[in-house]
Amino acid sequence: MNPNDVAPMVIGLTFIVVTGGVLVLRPLARRLGLYLEELVNSRKAERALPSPDSRLVEVVERLEERVRFLEQRQDFTDSMLSSGTGRRSLREADHAGDGQDG
């Protein structure tokens, strides 16, 4: 074999191997990159959102229940005061209280 023929053969073989490698590995590398990017983003999202504390959830639920109860009482009071019977009973209770104090 002629020593002058080795250089073109090595260059040609290198060109074929590199071209084949790029054609085969480029889509795989792209998919791997997208997968790793999604994995990192999901871990960041998990760290950003703290896990709900069961005690905190329980306290908020109790507060919501108390607010609903207060709203019901307020609605009842408003309906009693908007009708005449509520005002009359309040006046009667006020006058009855004045008579007992003295």
Phi and psi in radians as a Rosetta constraint file:
Dihedral C 1 N 2 CA 2 C 2 CIRCULARHARMONIC -1.362 0.35
Dihedral N 2 CA 2 C 2 N 3 CIRCULARHARMONIC 2.274 0.35
Dihedral C 2 N 3 CA 3 C 3 CIRCULARHARMONIC -1.097 0.35
Dihedral N 3 CA 3 C 3 N 4 CIRCULARHARMONIC -0.381 0.35
Dihedral C 3 N 4 CA 4 C 4 CIRCULARHARMONIC -1.349 0.35
Dihedral N 4 CA 4 C 4 N 5 CIRCULARHARMONIC -0.260 0.35
Dihedral C 4 N 5 CA 5 C 5 CIRCULARHARMONIC -1.546 0.35
Dihedral N 5 CA 5 C 5 N 6 CIRCULARHARMONIC -0.196 0.35
Dihedral C 5 N 6 CA 6 C 6 CIRCULARHARMONIC -1.245 0.35
Dihedral N 6 CA 6 C 6 N 7 CIRCULARHARMONIC -0.752 0.35
Dihedral C 6 N 7 CA 7 C 7 CIRCULARHARMONIC -1.077 0.35
Dihedral N 7 CA 7 C 7 N 8 CIRCULARHARMONIC -0.851 0.35
Dihedral C 7 N 8 CA 8 C 8 CIRCULARHARMONIC -1.120 0.35
Dihedral N 8 CA 8 C 8 N 9 CIRCULARHARMONIC -0.583 0.35
Dihedral C 8 N 9 CA 9 C 9 CIRCULARHARMONIC -1.194 0.35
Dihedral N 9 CA 9 C 9 N 10 CIRCULARHARMONIC -0.724 0.35
Dihedral C 9 N 10 CA 10 C 10 CIRCULARHARMONIC -1.155 0.35
Dihedral N 10 CA 10 C 10 N 11 CIRCULARHARMONIC -0.739 0.35
Dihedral C 10 N 11 CA 11 C 11 CIRCULARHARMONIC -1.119 0.35
Dihedral N 11 CA 11 C 11 N 12 CIRCULARHARMONIC -0.769 0.35
Dihedral C 11 N 12 CA 12 C 12 CIRCULARHARMONIC -1.113 0.35
Dihedral N 12 CA 12 C 12 N 13 CIRCULARHARMONIC -0.784 0.35
Dihedral C 12 N 13 CA 13 C 13 CIRCULARHARMONIC -1.111 0.35
Dihedral N 13 CA 13 C 13 N 14 CIRCULARHARMONIC -0.733 0.35
Dihedral C 13 N 14 CA 14 C 14 CIRCULARHARMONIC -1.084 0.35
Dihedral N 14 CA 14 C 14 N 15 CIRCULARHARMONIC -0.744 0.35
Dihedral C 14 N 15 CA 15 C 15 CIRCULARHARMONIC -1.061 0.35
Dihedral N 15 CA 15 C 15 N 16 CIRCULARHARMONIC -0.765 0.35
Dihedral C 15 N 16 CA 16 C 16 CIRCULARHARMONIC -1.157 0.35
Dihedral N 16 CA 16 C 16 N 17 CIRCULARHARMONIC -0.782 0.35
Dihedral C 16 N 17 CA 17 C 17 CIRCULARHARMONIC -1.133 0.35
Dihedral N 17 CA 17 C 17 N 18 CIRCULARHARMONIC -0.761 0.35
Dihedral C 17 N 18 CA 18 C 18 CIRCULARHARMONIC -1.154 0.35
Dihedral N 18 CA 18 C 18 N 19 CIRCULARHARMONIC -0.775 0.35
Dihedral C 18 N 19 CA 19 C 19 CIRCULARHARMONIC -1.091 0.35
Dihedral N 19 CA 19 C 19 N 20 CIRCULARHARMONIC -0.794 0.35
Dihedral C 19 N 20 CA 20 C 20 CIRCULARHARMONIC -1.092 0.35
Dihedral N 20 CA 20 C 20 N 21 CIRCULARHARMONIC -0.719 0.35
Dihedral C 20 N 21 CA 21 C 21 CIRCULARHARMONIC -1.096 0.35
Dihedral N 21 CA 21 C 21 N 22 CIRCULARHARMONIC -0.727 0.35
Dihedral C 21 N 22 CA 22 C 22 CIRCULARHARMONIC -1.155 0.35
Dihedral N 22 CA 22 C 22 N 23 CIRCULARHARMONIC -0.766 0.35
Dihedral C 22 N 23 CA 23 C 23 CIRCULARHARMONIC -1.126 0.35
Dihedral N 23 CA 23 C 23 N 24 CIRCULARHARMONIC -0.623 0.35
Dihedral C 23 N 24 CA 24 C 24 CIRCULARHARMONIC -1.491 0.35
Dihedral N 24 CA 24 C 24 N 25 CIRCULARHARMONIC -0.766 0.35
Dihedral C 24 N 25 CA 25 C 25 CIRCULARHARMONIC -1.493 0.35
Dihedral N 25 CA 25 C 25 N 26 CIRCULARHARMONIC -0.386 0.35
Dihedral C 25 N 26 CA 26 C 26 CIRCULARHARMONIC -1.069 0.35
Dihedral N 26 CA 26 C 26 N 27 CIRCULARHARMONIC -0.861 0.35
Dihedral C 26 N 27 CA 27 C 27 CIRCULARHARMONIC -1.108 0.35
Dihedral N 27 CA 27 C 27 N 28 CIRCULARHARMONIC -0.628 0.35
Dihedral C 27 N 28 CA 28 C 28 CIRCULARHARMONIC -1.153 0.35
Dihedral N 28 CA 28 C 28 N 29 CIRCULARHARMONIC -0.734 0.35
Dihedral C 28 N 29 CA 29 C 29 CIRCULARHARMONIC -1.153 0.35
Dihedral N 29 CA 29 C 29 N 30 CIRCULARHARMONIC -0.656 0.35
Dihedral C 29 N 30 CA 30 C 30 CIRCULARHARMONIC -1.137 0.35
Dihedral N 30 CA 30 C 30 N 31 CIRCULARHARMONIC -0.811 0.35
Dihedral C 30 N 31 CA 31 C 31 CIRCULARHARMONIC -1.094 0.35
Dihedral N 31 CA 31 C 31 N 32 CIRCULARHARMONIC -0.742 0.35
Dihedral C 31 N 32 CA 32 C 32 CIRCULARHARMONIC -1.083 0.35
Dihedral N 32 CA 32 C 32 N 33 CIRCULARHARMONIC -0.717 0.35
Dihedral C 32 N 33 CA 33 C 33 CIRCULARHARMONIC -1.102 0.35
Dihedral N 33 CA 33 C 33 N 34 CIRCULARHARMONIC -0.755 0.35
Dihedral C 33 N 34 CA 34 C 34 CIRCULARHARMONIC -1.122 0.35
Dihedral N 34 CA 34 C 34 N 35 CIRCULARHARMONIC -0.711 0.35
Dihedral C 34 N 35 CA 35 C 35 CIRCULARHARMONIC -1.092 0.35
Dihedral N 35 CA 35 C 35 N 36 CIRCULARHARMONIC -0.802 0.35
Dihedral C 35 N 36 CA 36 C 36 CIRCULARHARMONIC -1.134 0.35
Dihedral N 36 CA 36 C 36 N 37 CIRCULARHARMONIC -0.639 0.35
Dihedral C 36 N 37 CA 37 C 37 CIRCULARHARMONIC -1.136 0.35
Dihedral N 37 CA 37 C 37 N 38 CIRCULARHARMONIC -0.761 0.35
Dihedral C 37 N 38 CA 38 C 38 CIRCULARHARMONIC -1.110 0.35
Dihedral N 38 CA 38 C 38 N 39 CIRCULARHARMONIC -0.680 0.35
Dihedral C 38 N 39 CA 39 C 39 CIRCULARHARMONIC -1.097 0.35
Dihedral N 39 CA 39 C 39 N 40 CIRCULARHARMONIC -0.766 0.35
Dihedral C 39 N 40 CA 40 C 40 CIRCULARHARMONIC -1.150 0.35
Dihedral N 40 CA 40 C 40 N 41 CIRCULARHARMONIC -0.741 0.35
Dihedral C 40 N 41 CA 41 C 41 CIRCULARHARMONIC -1.127 0.35
Dihedral N 41 CA 41 C 41 N 42 CIRCULARHARMONIC -0.678 0.35
Dihedral C 41 N 42 CA 42 C 42 CIRCULARHARMONIC -1.185 0.35
Dihedral N 42 CA 42 C 42 N 43 CIRCULARHARMONIC -0.645 0.35
Dihedral C 42 N 43 CA 43 C 43 CIRCULARHARMONIC -1.194 0.35
Dihedral N 43 CA 43 C 43 N 44 CIRCULARHARMONIC -0.642 0.35
Dihedral C 43 N 44 CA 44 C 44 CIRCULARHARMONIC -1.118 0.35
Dihedral N 44 CA 44 C 44 N 45 CIRCULARHARMONIC -0.713 0.35
Dihedral C 44 N 45 CA 45 C 45 CIRCULARHARMONIC -1.141 0.35
Dihedral N 45 CA 45 C 45 N 46 CIRCULARHARMONIC -0.668 0.35
Dihedral C 45 N 46 CA 46 C 46 CIRCULARHARMONIC -1.132 0.35
Dihedral N 46 CA 46 C 46 N 47 CIRCULARHARMONIC -0.678 0.35
Dihedral C 46 N 47 CA 47 C 47 CIRCULARHARMONIC -1.255 0.35
Dihedral N 47 CA 47 C 47 N 48 CIRCULARHARMONIC -0.561 0.35
Dihedral C 47 N 48 CA 48 C 48 CIRCULARHARMONIC -1.240 0.35
Dihedral N 48 CA 48 C 48 N 49 CIRCULARHARMONIC -0.622 0.35
Dihedral C 48 N 49 CA 49 C 49 CIRCULARHARMONIC -1.685 0.35
Dihedral N 49 CA 49 C 49 N 50 CIRCULARHARMONIC 1.947 0.35
Dihedral C 49 N 50 CA 50 C 50 CIRCULARHARMONIC -1.231 0.35
Dihedral N 50 CA 50 C 50 N 51 CIRCULARHARMONIC 2.596 0.35
Dihedral C 50 N 51 CA 51 C 51 CIRCULARHARMONIC -1.247 0.35
Dihedral N 51 CA 51 C 51 N 52 CIRCULARHARMONIC 2.430 0.35
Dihedral C 51 N 52 CA 52 C 52 CIRCULARHARMONIC -1.200 0.35
Dihedral N 52 CA 52 C 52 N 53 CIRCULARHARMONIC 2.334 0.35
Dihedral C 52 N 53 CA 53 C 53 CIRCULARHARMONIC -1.436 0.35
Dihedral N 53 CA 53 C 53 N 54 CIRCULARHARMONIC 2.246 0.35
Dihedral C 53 N 54 CA 54 C 54 CIRCULARHARMONIC -1.090 0.35
Dihedral N 54 CA 54 C 54 N 55 CIRCULARHARMONIC -0.615 0.35
Dihedral C 54 N 55 CA 55 C 55 CIRCULARHARMONIC -1.172 0.35
Dihedral N 55 CA 55 C 55 N 56 CIRCULARHARMONIC -0.709 0.35
Dihedral C 55 N 56 CA 56 C 56 CIRCULARHARMONIC -1.115 0.35
Dihedral N 56 CA 56 C 56 N 57 CIRCULARHARMONIC -0.740 0.35
Dihedral C 56 N 57 CA 57 C 57 CIRCULARHARMONIC -1.089 0.35
Dihedral N 57 CA 57 C 57 N 58 CIRCULARHARMONIC -0.720 0.35
Dihedral C 57 N 58 CA 58 C 58 CIRCULARHARMONIC -1.100 0.35
Dihedral N 58 CA 58 C 58 N 59 CIRCULARHARMONIC -0.747 0.35
Dihedral C 58 N 59 CA 59 C 59 CIRCULARHARMONIC -1.129 0.35
Dihedral N 59 CA 59 C 59 N 60 CIRCULARHARMONIC -0.737 0.35
Dihedral C 59 N 60 CA 60 C 60 CIRCULARHARMONIC -1.136 0.35
Dihedral N 60 CA 60 C 60 N 61 CIRCULARHARMONIC -0.686 0.35
Dihedral C 60 N 61 CA 61 C 61 CIRCULARHARMONIC -1.124 0.35
Dihedral N 61 CA 61 C 61 N 62 CIRCULARHARMONIC -0.712 0.35
Dihedral C 61 N 62 CA 62 C 62 CIRCULARHARMONIC -1.123 0.35
Dihedral N 62 CA 62 C 62 N 63 CIRCULARHARMONIC -0.702 0.35
Dihedral C 62 N 63 CA 63 C 63 CIRCULARHARMONIC -1.120 0.35
Dihedral N 63 CA 63 C 63 N 64 CIRCULARHARMONIC -0.693 0.35
Dihedral C 63 N 64 CA 64 C 64 CIRCULARHARMONIC -1.094 0.35
Dihedral N 64 CA 64 C 64 N 65 CIRCULARHARMONIC -0.698 0.35
Dihedral C 64 N 65 CA 65 C 65 CIRCULARHARMONIC -1.108 0.35
Dihedral N 65 CA 65 C 65 N 66 CIRCULARHARMONIC -0.751 0.35
Dihedral C 65 N 66 CA 66 C 66 CIRCULARHARMONIC -1.143 0.35
Dihedral N 66 CA 66 C 66 N 67 CIRCULARHARMONIC -0.663 0.35
Dihedral C 66 N 67 CA 67 C 67 CIRCULARHARMONIC -1.144 0.35
Dihedral N 67 CA 67 C 67 N 68 CIRCULARHARMONIC -0.713 0.35
Dihedral C 67 N 68 CA 68 C 68 CIRCULARHARMONIC -1.076 0.35
Dihedral N 68 CA 68 C 68 N 69 CIRCULARHARMONIC -0.728 0.35
Dihedral C 68 N 69 CA 69 C 69 CIRCULARHARMONIC -1.093 0.35
Dihedral N 69 CA 69 C 69 N 70 CIRCULARHARMONIC -0.757 0.35
Dihedral C 69 N 70 CA 70 C 70 CIRCULARHARMONIC -1.140 0.35
Dihedral N 70 CA 70 C 70 N 71 CIRCULARHARMONIC -0.655 0.35
Dihedral C 70 N 71 CA 71 C 71 CIRCULARHARMONIC -1.107 0.35
Dihedral N 71 CA 71 C 71 N 72 CIRCULARHARMONIC -0.709 0.35
Dihedral C 71 N 72 CA 72 C 72 CIRCULARHARMONIC -1.118 0.35
Dihedral N 72 CA 72 C 72 N 73 CIRCULARHARMONIC -0.738 0.35
Dihedral C 72 N 73 CA 73 C 73 CIRCULARHARMONIC -1.132 0.35
Dihedral N 73 CA 73 C 73 N 74 CIRCULARHARMONIC -0.707 0.35
Dihedral C 73 N 74 CA 74 C 74 CIRCULARHARMONIC -1.139 0.35
Dihedral N 74 CA 74 C 74 N 75 CIRCULARHARMONIC -0.726 0.35
Dihedral C 74 N 75 CA 75 C 75 CIRCULARHARMONIC -1.100 0.35
Dihedral N 75 CA 75 C 75 N 76 CIRCULARHARMONIC -0.724 0.35
Dihedral C 75 N 76 CA 76 C 76 CIRCULARHARMONIC -1.098 0.35
Dihedral N 76 CA 76 C 76 N 77 CIRCULARHARMONIC -0.797 0.35
Dihedral C 76 N 77 CA 77 C 77 CIRCULARHARMONIC -1.086 0.35
Dihedral N 77 CA 77 C 77 N 78 CIRCULARHARMONIC -0.755 0.35
Dihedral C 77 N 78 CA 78 C 78 CIRCULARHARMONIC -1.081 0.35
Dihedral N 78 CA 78 C 78 N 79 CIRCULARHARMONIC -0.739 0.35
Dihedral C 78 N 79 CA 79 C 79 CIRCULARHARMONIC -1.177 0.35
Dihedral N 79 CA 79 C 79 N 80 CIRCULARHARMONIC -0.640 0.35
Dihedral C 79 N 80 CA 80 C 80 CIRCULARHARMONIC -1.182 0.35
Dihedral N 80 CA 80 C 80 N 81 CIRCULARHARMONIC -0.705 0.35
Dihedral C 80 N 81 CA 81 C 81 CIRCULARHARMONIC -1.295 0.35
Dihedral N 81 CA 81 C 81 N 82 CIRCULARHARMONIC -0.482 0.35
Dihedral C 81 N 82 CA 82 C 82 CIRCULARHARMONIC -1.306 0.35
Dihedral N 82 CA 82 C 82 N 83 CIRCULARHARMONIC -0.490 0.35
Dihedral C 82 N 83 CA 83 C 83 CIRCULARHARMONIC -1.528 0.35
Dihedral N 83 CA 83 C 83 N 84 CIRCULARHARMONIC 2.803 0.35
Dihedral C 83 N 84 CA 84 C 84 CIRCULARHARMONIC -1.265 0.35
Dihedral N 84 CA 84 C 84 N 85 CIRCULARHARMONIC -0.477 0.35
Dihedral C 84 N 85 CA 85 C 85 CIRCULARHARMONIC -1.168 0.35
Dihedral N 85 CA 85 C 85 N 86 CIRCULARHARMONIC -0.572 0.35
Dihedral C 85 N 86 CA 86 C 86 CIRCULARHARMONIC -1.176 0.35
Dihedral N 86 CA 86 C 86 N 87 CIRCULARHARMONIC -0.722 0.35
Dihedral C 86 N 87 CA 87 C 87 CIRCULARHARMONIC -1.174 0.35
Dihedral N 87 CA 87 C 87 N 88 CIRCULARHARMONIC -0.723 0.35
Dihedral C 87 N 88 CA 88 C 88 CIRCULARHARMONIC -1.100 0.35
Dihedral N 88 CA 88 C 88 N 89 CIRCULARHARMONIC -0.766 0.35
Dihedral C 88 N 89 CA 89 C 89 CIRCULARHARMONIC -1.180 0.35
Dihedral N 89 CA 89 C 89 N 90 CIRCULARHARMONIC -0.579 0.35
Dihedral C 89 N 90 CA 90 C 90 CIRCULARHARMONIC -1.165 0.35
Dihedral N 90 CA 90 C 90 N 91 CIRCULARHARMONIC -0.718 0.35
Dihedral C 90 N 91 CA 91 C 91 CIRCULARHARMONIC -1.137 0.35
Dihedral N 91 CA 91 C 91 N 92 CIRCULARHARMONIC -0.744 0.35
Dihedral C 91 N 92 CA 92 C 92 CIRCULARHARMONIC -1.100 0.35
Dihedral N 92 CA 92 C 92 N 93 CIRCULARHARMONIC -0.719 0.35
Dihedral C 92 N 93 CA 93 C 93 CIRCULARHARMONIC -1.153 0.35
Dihedral N 93 CA 93 C 93 N 94 CIRCULARHARMONIC -0.630 0.35
Dihedral C 93 N 94 CA 94 C 94 CIRCULARHARMONIC -1.190 0.35
Dihedral N 94 CA 94 C 94 N 95 CIRCULARHARMONIC -0.748 0.35
Dihedral C 94 N 95 CA 95 C 95 CIRCULARHARMONIC -1.215 0.35
Dihedral N 95 CA 95 C 95 N 96 CIRCULARHARMONIC -0.601 0.35
Dihedral C 95 N 96 CA 96 C 96 CIRCULARHARMONIC -1.175 0.35
Dihedral N 96 CA 96 C 96 N 97 CIRCULARHARMONIC -0.624 0.35
Dihedral C 96 N 97 CA 97 C 97 CIRCULARHARMONIC -1.217 0.35
Dihedral N 97 CA 97 C 97 N 98 CIRCULARHARMONIC -0.613 0.35
Dihedral C 97 N 98 CA 98 C 98 CIRCULARHARMONIC -1.183 0.35
Dihedral N 98 CA 98 C 98 N 99 CIRCULARHARMONIC -0.617 0.35
Dihedral C 98 N 99 CA 99 C 99 CIRCULARHARMONIC -1.245 0.35
Dihedral N 99 CA 99 C 99 N 100 CIRCULARHARMONIC -0.539 0.35
Dihedral C 99 N 100 CA 100 C 100 CIRCULARHARMONIC -1.384 0.35
Dihedral N 100 CA 100 C 100 N 101 CIRCULARHARMONIC -0.458 0.35
Dihedral C 100 N 101 CA 101 C 101 CIRCULARHARMONIC -1.255 0.35
Dihedral N 101 CA 101 C 101 N 102 CIRCULARHARMONIC -0.574 0.35
